Every structure is written in structure tokens, then in C-alpha cells.
């Protein structure tokens, strides 16, 4: 599995955005809530899931969109299952390391 990543550094903060390719540019809806998976925010290099997981471990703020990559992060203990949102048919998780 490959995912898009976008890495931004601001001071001590390392922001990583991860998105499964099929979701890029789509608007996900759940009830009255909607979430646009913006190319401006998420699109960067296409990398393997393993590379993305390594970057999660090195980042301070992470946004992840896509059921397969979120489940992989849960399985590896990087995301708590209770912190995951289901928006439409996709999973979304955020990580903030203090």
C-alpha cells in the first residue's frame, strides 16, 4: 500500500499529513459533518505505508485519512482506537505529541 504524505516543519513542530490515494480530493460526509481531503494539505510524495509509519514516529502532529493506514497505525500502537473518527466510509485520526 502506498500513501501520499506532506511533511511541514515549523520550529520544533513537525506536521505530517497522510492520505490514501483514493481519498485525495474527495469530500467525506457523515450526517451534517463534511471533511474535504484537500490536495493542498495532503498531496506530496507517494510513499510506502512503512515509510509513512516511520515518519509518524518522528512527527509531533499527524493527520491520517484512510481506513487501511489508520488501522495499521492502531495495530502498531501509534493511534488509540477510541481516538478514530469514521467519516463516510473512511477513518480519520490525529496525533498530537506533547
N, C-alpha and C positions, 0 to 999 in steps of 0.2 A: 504494500500500500504506500502510495506517495501522497504528500500533503503540501499545500502552499504554506510558506512561512513568511513573516515580515518581522524583522528584528530592528528595534529602535533603542538607542541608548541616550539617556538624558541624565547627566550627572551620575549618581550611583544607581539610578533606576534602569533596569533592562526590561523593556516591554517586548513580549513575544506574542504575535498573533498567529494562530494555526487554523487552517481551514481545509476540509476535504474538497477536492476539485469540483465535485458535482454540486456543491452548495454555493460556490462563488457566484456572486451577482444575484442570487435569489433573495426573495423576501419570505421569511418563515412566519407563519401565523399560528397563534394559539388563543382561541377566544378573541378578546379585543386587543390583545397584545400582538405586535408585529416586530420583527427583527430583520433588518436588511444586512446581508452578508456582503459588505462593501468591498469592491476590488481595491479601492484606495487604501483601506485599512488592512485587508488580509492578503492581497496578492503580492507575492515576492517570488523567490526561487521555489521550484518544486523539488522537494527532498524526500528521502525515505522516512517512514514513521520512526525508525530507530534514531535517525539524526534529529528529528523533532523532539523526541523524548530526551535526548542528551541536552538539547537546548533548554527544555523545560527545567531541568535540574540546575541550570546556570542562570536562569532568569528570575527577576524579582516580581514581575507582574505578567500573567499569562492569560490570554483569551483563547479558548479552544472551541471550534464548532465542527461537529461531525460525530456521529454515533460511534464509528469504529475507533477513531483516535481518542475520544473521551473514554470509551470502555478500556482501551489499552492503558491510559493514564490511571484509571481506577485500579485496574489489575496490578499495576506496579506501585500502588500506594501513593501516587502523586496527587490524586484528587479523591476527596471523600464522596461516596455515592450520594449522601444527603445534600451535597452542595451542587448537584447537577440539575439543570432545568431542561425540560423537554419542550421544545418549541416546534410545533408541527410534528414532523417525523424525525427531527434531528435533536441531538443532545448538545447542550452548551454548558461549558464550565469556565470558571475564572479562578485563578490562583493569585493570591497576594501574599508575599513573604515579607514579614516584618523583621 
